Amino acid sequence: MSKYNHSYLLLVSLVSAMGGLLFGYDWVVIGGAKPFYEVFFHIVDSPAMQGWVMASAILGCLVGVMISGGLSDKYGRKPLMTCAAFIFIIAAVCTGAANDIGGFIVFRILGGIGIGIASNLSPMYIAEVSPGNSRGRFVSINQLTIVLGILSAQIANWLIADPVLPGEDILASWNGQHGWRWMFWVQAIPASLFFVSVFFIPESPRWLAMQQQYGKASNILRRIGGISHAEKEIAAIKGVSVKEKANRRILLQGKMPGILLIGVVVAVFQQWCGINVIFNYAQEIFVAAGYGISDTLFNIVVTGVTNVIFTFVGMYLVDKLGRRALLLFGAAGLACIYALLGGCYYFRITGIAVLLLVVMAIACYAMTLAPIVWVVISEIFPNKIRGMAMAVATFSLWTACFVLTYTFPLLNAGLGAYGTFWLYGIVCILGFAFIAKKLPETKGKSLEEIEKELTE
């Protein structure tokens, strides 16, 4: 590993992964602004409108994913990341400046488009510049920046908002008129940094090689790993490109549907394992467990810090234990934790036991499914159609996220908290069985080696 220029790889990966940081920030910031913009826009008594405002960003995500795959295969990864950065800037400024609910929703959708593009392009770009023996660690940087973005949004919301006094008129307060706007405006700072930084990183060498721009691709690969690394990678890319030219509809031919199925199922499983319910509905979960508002806010911070710490653990283990082993551990671990968590709700056990189980679930997810799924879907698809195929997997992930978010209140009302977590436990068991049967190990292999293994 010493022959690789890891400082250069780290720099390039961090710049690309800023898309993940903005993804995390934009995704969570609305939660802190929610109590104030709802009063400002007079939608406190309109649950339908409240739900539409919260879900509108997911609609934008789906649009962003749909347009990013084909465009990145045609025009390159770098132009699309630049576009995402610009979208984040516009969305941050204009969402905070909105004076009517219609404009607010339009710019939330625009921000969602940026999330969709970044969630698809950032991990894929990092996978394409990283050597096989450390690719998992570098791709996991994107997940680390996502959780750091989430935590930074929580901290920014807490620092910006003034304490709400009992009986205070929120609409007439600084929070109601200005505070929620600054929560969105802060995002323009990292978004602007991302926009400028993207100009200083190279285009994906694999995309350049697939466009027959071998000289440019070789120069980038030499900077990453020297002459021998560049020659080996270019030769490998040429070796698979001939097959792809003869089979441009590979997405729907041969073994590609089976590979696509693996990507889609693991992407959907990352959401349907149920952990994001804990992030989206943390207040409801902790209140049901007997915690008051102040304790609930503290518990949410605890879960955020846990998420960051165990993401580092996952980054350390991904290239040591492998993708398949960590995904199996995560599925089995969550199934066991959900069985106990459901039992707590069923037998009305409240307090610290629920908090510990929630923290354990987040820790398990953060070191397994959260980062590893992004690694897997960024590396299992053939070079020529990686952008399009990964867009399908990412689209499936965001659709699953919408379904999960939408159905939790319905499941919670129909099955109770215990039944809902037991249902998620069953999903984890099914996910374990699929991964054990279908997912090959990709640790330490080049993208071209993975491609040959899966397509031959």
C-alpha positions as CSV (number, residue, x, y, z in Angstrom):
1,M,0.0,0.0,0.0
2,S,3.0,2.3,0.5
3,K,3.4,2.7,-3.3
4,Y,0.1,4.6,-3.5
5,N,-0.1,8.4,-3.0
6,H,-2.6,8.1,-0.1
7,S,-2.4,11.8,0.8
8,Y,-3.5,12.7,-2.8
9,L,-6.2,10.1,-2.7
10,L,-7.4,11.4,0.7
11,L,-7.6,14.9,-0.6
12,V,-9.5,14.0,-3.8
13,S,-11.8,11.7,-1.7
14,L,-12.5,14.4,0.8
15,V,-13.4,16.9,-1.9
16,S,-15.8,14.5,-3.6
17,A,-17.2,13.4,-0.2
18,M,-18.2,17.0,0.6
19,G,-21.3,16.1,-1.5
20,G,-22.0,13.6,1.3
21,L,-21.6,16.3,4.0
22,L,-24.1,18.6,2.2
23,F,-26.4,15.6,1.7
24,G,-26.4,15.0,5.5
25,Y,-26.8,18.6,6.4
26,D,-29.6,19.3,4.0
27,W,-31.4,16.1,5.0
28,V,-31.5,17.0,8.7
29,V,-31.5,20.8,8.9
30,I,-35.2,21.0,8.2
31,G,-35.9,19.1,11.5
32,G,-34.5,22.0,13.6
33,A,-36.3,24.6,11.4
34,K,-39.6,22.8,11.4
35,P,-41.2,24.3,14.6
36,F,-40.5,27.8,13.3
37,Y,-41.2,27.8,9.6
38,E,-44.5,25.9,10.2
39,V,-45.6,28.9,12.3
40,F,-44.2,31.4,9.8
41,F,-46.0,29.8,6.9
42,H,-49.2,29.1,9.0
43,I,-49.3,25.3,8.4
44,V,-49.3,24.3,12.1
45,D,-52.9,23.0,11.7
46,S,-52.3,21.4,8.3
47,P,-50.8,17.9,8.7
48,A,-51.0,17.2,5.0
49,M,-49.0,20.3,4.1
50,Q,-46.5,19.5,6.9
51,G,-46.0,16.1,5.4
52,W,-45.6,17.4,1.9
53,V,-42.9,19.9,3.0
54,M,-41.0,17.2,4.8
55,A,-41.3,14.7,1.9
56,S,-40.7,17.2,-1.0
57,A,-36.9,16.8,-0.7
58,I,-37.3,13.0,-1.3
59,L,-39.1,13.8,-4.6
60,G,-36.1,16.0,-5.5
61,C,-33.7,13.1,-4.6
62,L,-35.4,10.8,-7.0
63,V,-35.2,13.4,-9.8
64,G,-31.5,14.0,-9.0
65,V,-30.7,10.3,-9.1
66,M,-32.6,9.8,-12.4
67,I,-30.8,12.5,-14.2
68,S,-27.3,11.9,-12.8
69,G,-26.8,8.4,-14.0
70,G,-27.0,8.8,-17.7
71,L,-25.5,12.3,-17.7
72,S,-22.5,11.2,-15.7
73,D,-21.9,8.3,-18.1
74,K,-22.1,10.8,-21.0
75,Y,-20.4,13.9,-19.7
76,G,-18.3,12.6,-16.8
77,R,-18.5,12.6,-13.0
78,K,-16.8,15.9,-12.4
79,P,-19.3,18.2,-14.3
80,L,-22.2,16.6,-12.4
81,M,-20.6,17.1,-9.0
82,T,-20.0,20.7,-9.9
83,C,-23.6,21.0,-10.9
84,A,-24.7,19.5,-7.5
85,A,-22.5,22.0,-5.6
86,F,-24.1,24.9,-7.5
87,I,-27.6,23.5,-6.8
88,F,-26.8,23.2,-3.0
89,I,-25.8,26.9,-3.0
90,I,-28.9,28.1,-4.8
91,A,-31.2,25.9,-2.7
92,A,-29.6,27.0,0.6
93,V,-29.9,30.7,-0.1
94,C,-33.3,30.6,-1.7
95,T,-34.9,28.3,0.9
96,G,-33.8,30.6,3.7
97,A,-35.1,33.6,1.8
98,A,-38.5,32.2,0.9
99,N,-41.5,34.2,2.0
100,D,-44.3,31.9,0.9
101,I,-44.8,28.1,1.3
102,G,-44.9,27.5,-2.5
103,G,-41.4,28.9,-3.0
104,F,-40.1,27.2,0.1
105,I,-41.2,23.8,-1.3
106,V,-39.8,24.5,-4.7
107,F,-36.3,25.1,-3.3
108,R,-36.6,22.1,-0.9
109,I,-37.2,20.0,-4.1
110,L,-34.2,21.7,-5.7
111,G,-32.1,20.9,-2.7
112,G,-33.3,17.3,-2.9
113,I,-32.1,17.2,-6.5
114,G,-28.6,18.1,-5.2
115,I,-28.8,15.3,-2.7
116,G,-29.8,12.8,-5.3
117,I,-26.9,13.8,-7.6
118,A,-24.4,13.8,-4.7
119,S,-25.6,10.5,-3.2
120,N,-25.1,8.9,-6.6
121,L,-21.9,10.5,-7.8
122,S,-19.7,11.0,-4.7
123,P,-19.2,7.3,-3.7
124,M,-19.0,6.3,-7.4
125,Y,-16.2,8.8,-8.1
126,I,-14.2,7.7,-5.1
127,A,-14.5,4.1,-6.1
128,E,-13.2,4.9,-9.5
129,V,-10.1,6.6,-8.3
130,S,-9.2,4.3,-5.4
131,P,-7.0,1.1,-5.6
132,G,-8.7,-2.1,-4.8
133,N,-6.9,-2.8,-1.5
134,S,-8.1,0.4,0.1
135,R,-11.2,1.3,-1.9
136,G,-13.6,0.3,0.8
137,R,-12.0,2.7,3.3
138,F,-11.9,5.6,0.9
139,V,-15.5,5.1,-0.3
140,S,-16.6,5.0,3.4
141,I,-15.3,8.5,3.7
142,N,-18.5,9.6,1.9
143,Q,-20.6,7.9,4.6
144,L,-18.4,9.6,7.3
145,T,-19.1,13.0,5.8
146,I,-22.8,12.2,5.6
147,V,-23.0,11.6,9.4
148,L,-20.8,14.6,10.1
149,G,-23.2,16.6,8.0
150,I,-26.1,15.3,10.1
151,L,-24.3,16.1,13.3
152,S,-23.2,19.6,12.1
153,A,-26.9,20.4,11.2
154,Q,-28.0,19.3,14.6
155,I,-25.3,21.5,16.2
156,A,-26.0,24.4,13.9
157,N,-29.7,24.3,14.7
158,W,-29.0,24.2,18.4
159,L,-26.6,27.1,18.3
160,I,-28.7,29.3,16.0
161,A,-32.1,28.9,17.7
162,D,-32.8,31.1,20.8
163,P,-34.3,29.3,23.8
164,V,-38.1,29.1,23.4
165,L,-39.8,30.6,26.6
166,P,-43.1,29.2,27.9
167,G,-46.0,31.0,26.2
168,E,-43.7,32.9,23.8
169,D,-45.2,34.0,20.5
170,I,-43.0,32.1,18.1
171,L,-44.2,34.0,15.0
172,A,-43.1,37.3,16.6
173,S,-39.8,35.9,17.9
174,W,-36.3,36.0,16.3
175,N,-36.6,32.3,15.7
176,G,-39.9,32.6,13.9
177,Q,-38.8,35.5,11.7
178,H,-35.1,34.9,11.1
179,G,-33.6,32.0,13.0
180,W,-35.0,29.2,10.7
181,R,-33.6,31.1,7.7
182,W,-30.1,31.1,9.1
183,M,-30.3,27.4,9.6
184,F,-30.6,27.0,5.8
185,W,-28.2,29.8,4.9
186,V,-25.3,28.3,6.9
187,Q,-25.3,25.5,4.3
188,A,-24.2,27.9,1.6
189,I,-20.7,28.1,3.2
190,P,-19.7,24.4,2.8
191,A,-21.6,24.3,-0.5
192,S,-19.5,27.2,-1.9
193,L,-16.3,25.5,-0.7
194,F,-17.4,22.3,-2.4
195,F,-18.1,24.2,-5.7
196,V,-14.7,25.8,-5.7
197,S,-12.8,22.6,-4.6
198,V,-14.3,20.4,-7.3
199,F,-12.4,22.4,-10.0
200,F,-9.1,21.2,-8.4
201,I,-9.8,17.5,-8.6
202,P,-9.3,15.4,-11.7
203,E,-12.0,13.7,-13.8
204,S,-12.5,10.0,-13.0
205,P,-9.6,8.1,-14.8
206,R,-11.9,5.2,-15.5
207,W,-14.5,7.4,-17.2
208,L,-11.7,9.0,-19.2
209,A,-10.4,5.6,-20.2
210,M,-13.8,4.5,-21.3
211,Q,-13.9,7.5,-23.5
212,Q,-10.6,6.4,-25.0
213,Q,-8.8,9.3,-23.4
214,Y,-6.0,7.0,-22.3
215,G,-3.3,9.7,-22.0
216,K,-5.3,11.8,-19.5
217,A,-6.4,8.7,-17.6
218,S,-2.9,7.4,-17.4
219,N,-1.5,10.7,-16.0
220,I,-4.1,10.7,-13.2
221,L,-3.4,7.0,-12.4
222,R,0.3,7.6,-12.3
223,R,-0.2,10.3,-9.7
224,I,-2.2,7.9,-7.7
225,G,0.0,4.9,-7.8
226,G,2.9,5.3,-10.2
227,I,3.7,4.0,-13.7
228,S,3.1,0.3,-13.0
229,H,-0.3,1.0,-11.4
230,A,-1.3,3.2,-14.4
231,E,-0.3,0.6,-16.9
232,K,-2.0,-2.2,-15.1
233,E,-5.3,-0.3,-14.7
234,I,-5.4,1.0,-18.3
235,A,-4.8,-2.6,-19.5
236,A,-7.6,-3.9,-17.3
237,I,-10.0,-1.2,-18.5
238,K,-9.2,-1.9,-22.1
239,G,-9.7,-5.6,-21.5
240,V,-13.4,-5.1,-20.4
241,S,-14.2,-2.2,-22.7
242,V,-14.1,-4.4,-25.9
243,K,-16.9,-6.6,-24.5
244,E,-19.0,-3.6,-23.6
245,K,-18.7,-2.0,-27.0
246,A,-20.1,-5.2,-28.5
247,N,-23.0,-5.2,-26.0
248,R,-24.2,-1.7,-25.3
249,R,-27.4,-3.0,-23.8
250,I,-25.6,-4.9,-21.1
251,L,-27.9,-3.4,-18.5
252,L,-30.6,-5.7,-19.6
253,Q,-28.6,-8.6,-21.1
254,G,-26.6,-11.5,-19.9
255,K,-25.8,-11.6,-16.2
256,M,-26.3,-7.8,-15.8
257,P,-30.0,-8.1,-14.5
258,G,-28.7,-10.4,-11.7
259,I,-26.0,-8.0,-10.8
260,L,-28.5,-5.1,-10.8
261,L,-30.8,-7.1,-8.6
262,I,-28.0,-7.5,-6.0
263,G,-27.4,-3.7,-6.1
264,V,-31.1,-2.9,-5.8
265,V,-31.8,-5.4,-3.0
266,V,-28.9,-4.3,-0.8
267,A,-29.8,-0.6,-1.4
268,V,-33.4,-1.2,-0.4
269,F,-32.3,-3.3,2.6
270,Q,-30.2,-0.5,3.9
271,Q,-33.4,1.5,4.3
272,W,-35.9,-1.2,5.1
273,C,-33.8,-2.5,8.0
274,G,-35.6,0.3,9.8
275,I,-32.8,2.2,11.4
276,N,-33.6,5.5,9.7
277,V,-37.0,5.5,11.5
278,I,-35.0,6.1,14.7
279,F,-33.4,9.2,13.1
280,N,-36.6,10.5,11.5
281,Y,-39.0,9.7,14.5
282,A,-36.5,9.9,17.4
283,Q,-38.7,12.1,19.4
284,E,-41.7,9.8,19.1
285,I,-39.6,6.7,19.9
286,F,-38.0,8.2,23.1
287,V,-41.3,9.8,24.3
288,A,-43.0,6.4,23.9
289,A,-40.1,5.0,26.1
290,G,-41.0,7.5,28.9
291,Y,-38.5,10.3,28.2
292,G,-39.4,14.0,28.5
293,I,-38.5,16.6,25.9
294,S,-35.2,17.7,27.4
295,D,-34.0,14.2,27.8
296,T,-35.1,13.3,24.3
297,L,-33.1,16.1,22.8
298,F,-30.0,14.9,24.7
299,N,-30.7,11.3,23.6
300,I,-30.8,12.5,19.9
301,V,-27.3,14.0,20.4
302,V,-26.1,10.8,21.9
303,T,-27.4,8.9,18.9
304,G,-25.7,11.3,16.5
305,V,-22.3,11.0,18.3
306,T,-22.6,7.2,18.3
307,N,-23.3,7.3,14.6
308,V,-20.1,9.2,13.9
309,I,-17.9,7.1,16.2
310,F,-19.0,3.7,14.8
311,T,-18.7,5.0,11.2
312,F,-14.9,5.2,11.9
313,V,-15.1,1.6,13.1
314,G,-16.7,0.5,9.8
315,M,-14.1,2.4,7.8
316,Y,-11.4,0.5,9.7
317,L,-13.0,-2.9,9.2
318,V,-14.3,-2.7,5.6
319,D,-10.9,-3.6,3.9
320,K,-10.0,-6.0,6.7
321,L,-13.1,-8.2,7.3
322,G,-14.7,-7.5,3.9
323,R,-18.0,-6.2,2.7
324,R,-20.0,-9.5,2.9
325,A,-19.0,-10.3,6.4
326,L,-19.9,-6.8,7.8
327,L,-23.3,-6.8,6.0
328,L,-24.1,-10.2,7.4
329,F,-23.0,-9.1,10.9
330,G,-25.1,-6.0,10.6
331,A,-28.3,-7.8,9.5
332,A,-28.0,-10.4,12.2
333,G,-27.1,-7.8,14.9
334,L,-30.0,-5.6,14.0
335,A,-32.4,-8.6,14.0
336,C,-31.4,-9.5,17.6
337,I,-31.5,-5.9,18.8
338,Y,-35.0,-5.3,17.3
339,A,-36.2,-8.5,19.0
340,L,-35.1,-7.1,22.4
341,L,-36.3,-3.5,21.6
342,G,-39.7,-4.8,20.6
343,G,-39.8,-6.8,23.8
344,C,-39.1,-3.6,25.8
345,Y,-42.1,-1.9,24.3
346,Y,-44.3,-5.0,24.6
347,F,-43.6,-5.5,28.3
348,R,-43.6,-1.7,28.9
349,I,-39.9,-1.5,29.9
350,T,-38.9,2.1,29.6
351,G,-35.9,4.4,30.3
352,I,-32.3,3.5,30.0
353,A,-32.9,0.0,28.6
354,V,-34.5,1.5,25.5
355,L,-31.8,4.1,25.1
356,L,-29.1,1.5,25.3
357,L,-30.8,-0.7,22.7
358,V,-31.3,2.3,20.3
359,V,-27.6,3.2,20.7
360,M,-26.6,-0.4,20.0
361,A,-28.8,-0.5,16.9
362,I,-27.3,2.8,15.6
363,A,-23.7,1.5,16.4
364,C,-24.4,-1.7,14.6
365,Y,-25.8,0.1,11.5
366,A,-23.1,2.7,11.4
367,M,-20.3,0.2,11.2
368,T,-22.0,-2.1,8.7
369,L,-25.0,-1.3,6.5
370,A,-24.6,2.5,6.5
371,P,-21.1,2.7,4.8
372,I,-20.8,-0.8,3.3
373,V,-23.9,-0.6,1.1
374,W,-22.5,2.5,-0.6
375,V,-19.2,0.7,-1.1
376,V,-20.9,-2.4,-2.7
377,I,-23.2,-0.5,-5.1
378,S,-20.3,1.7,-6.2
379,E,-18.1,-1.2,-7.2
380,I,-20.2,-4.2,-8.4
381,F,-21.3,-2.6,-11.7
382,P,-19.3,-2.7,-15.0
383,N,-17.3,0.4,-15.9
384,K,-19.2,1.4,-19.0
385,I,-22.7,1.6,-17.4
386,R,-21.7,2.2,-13.7
387,G,-23.3,5.6,-13.6
388,M,-26.7,4.3,-15.0
389,A,-26.7,1.1,-13.0
390,M,-25.8,2.8,-9.7
391,A,-28.5,5.4,-10.4
392,V,-31.0,2.5,-10.5
393,A,-29.7,1.2,-7.2
394,T,-29.7,4.7,-5.6
395,F,-33.1,5.5,-7.0
396,S,-34.3,2.3,-5.3
397,L,-32.7,3.3,-2.1
398,W,-34.4,6.7,-2.0
399,T,-37.8,5.1,-3.0
400,A,-37.3,2.6,-0.1
401,C,-36.5,5.6,2.2
402,F,-39.8,7.3,1.2
403,V,-41.8,4.1,1.8
404,L,-40.1,3.5,5.2
405,T,-40.7,7.1,6.3
406,Y,-44.3,7.1,5.1
407,T,-45.3,3.8,6.5
408,F,-43.8,4.0,10.0
409,P,-46.7,6.1,11.5
410,L,-49.1,3.6,9.9
411,L,-47.3,0.6,11.2
412,N,-46.8,2.1,14.6
413,A,-50.5,2.8,14.8
414,G,-51.5,-0.6,13.5
415,L,-48.9,-2.9,15.1
416,G,-47.7,-0.8,18.0
417,A,-44.0,0.0,18.5
418,Y,-43.2,-3.6,19.5
419,G,-44.8,-5.1,16.4
420,T,-43.2,-2.5,14.1
421,F,-39.7,-3.3,15.4
422,W,-40.3,-7.0,15.2
423,L,-41.4,-6.6,11.6
424,Y,-38.1,-4.8,10.9
425,G,-36.3,-7.7,12.6
426,I,-38.0,-10.1,10.1
427,V,-36.8,-7.9,7.2
428,C,-33.2,-8.1,8.6
429,I,-33.4,-11.9,8.7
430,L,-34.6,-11.9,5.0
431,G,-31.7,-9.5,4.2
432,F,-29.2,-11.8,5.9
433,A,-30.4,-14.7,3.8
434,F,-30.2,-12.8,0.5
435,I,-26.7,-11.5,1.2
436,A,-25.5,-14.9,2.3
437,K,-26.8,-16.5,-0.9
438,K,-26.2,-13.8,-3.6
439,L,-23.5,-11.3,-2.6
440,P,-19.8,-12.2,-3.5
441,E,-16.9,-10.8,-1.5
442,T,-15.2,-7.8,-3.3
443,K,-12.5,-7.0,-0.8
444,G,-9.1,-6.3,-2.3
445,K,-10.2,-6.7,-5.9
446,S,-10.0,-4.1,-8.7
447,L,-13.2,-2.9,-10.3
448,E,-12.2,-4.8,-13.4
449,E,-11.6,-8.0,-11.5
450,I,-15.0,-7.7,-9.8
451,E,-16.6,-7.1,-13.2
452,K,-15.0,-10.2,-14.8
453,E,-16.0,-12.4,-11.8
454,L,-19.7,-11.3,-12.0
455,T,-20.1,-11.2,-15.7
456,E,-18.2,-14.3,-16.9
